[in-house]
Amino acid sequence: MSGAPLERLVLVARLKADAYERARELAAAEPAGDFGEARIRRSIFLSPSEVVFVIEGDDVGAQAREWFDDPVRSAALSSWLPHFDGPLHVAREVGVGESRP
């Protein structure tokens, strides 16, 4: 990725009460994803009650919209949907801290 600051998109969903083990399996098996020519880094964070998808890269907002709108590329998310207890939603970055020596 270039020296420009990365854009970050964070998506959060509450998990159903019995979904944690299946969510662990899905996260472990999750492919890197096809974002075309875009350079994207994707991470999944999991707690017993929530899953957090962090997508970082160049112009990540536009790339994610294209990904969600593409029926083939967005199919990877469909395996997660039955395990969500409510909608997948965006968490906005509202503060950034930086440590200096």
HELIX and SHEET records of a PDB file:
HELIX    1   1 TYR A   20  ALA A   29  1                                  10    
HELIX    2   2 VAL A   60  ASP A   69  1                                  10    
HELIX    3   3 ALA A   75  SER A   78  1                                   4    
HELIX    4   4 LEU A   81  HIS A   83  5                                   3    
SHEET    1   A 4 ILE A  40  LEU A  46  0                                        
SHEET    2   A 4 GLU A  50  GLY A  57 -1                                        
SHEET    3   A 4 GLU A   7  ARG A  14 -1                                        
SHEET    4   A 4 HIS A  89  ALA A  91 -1                                        
END                                                                             
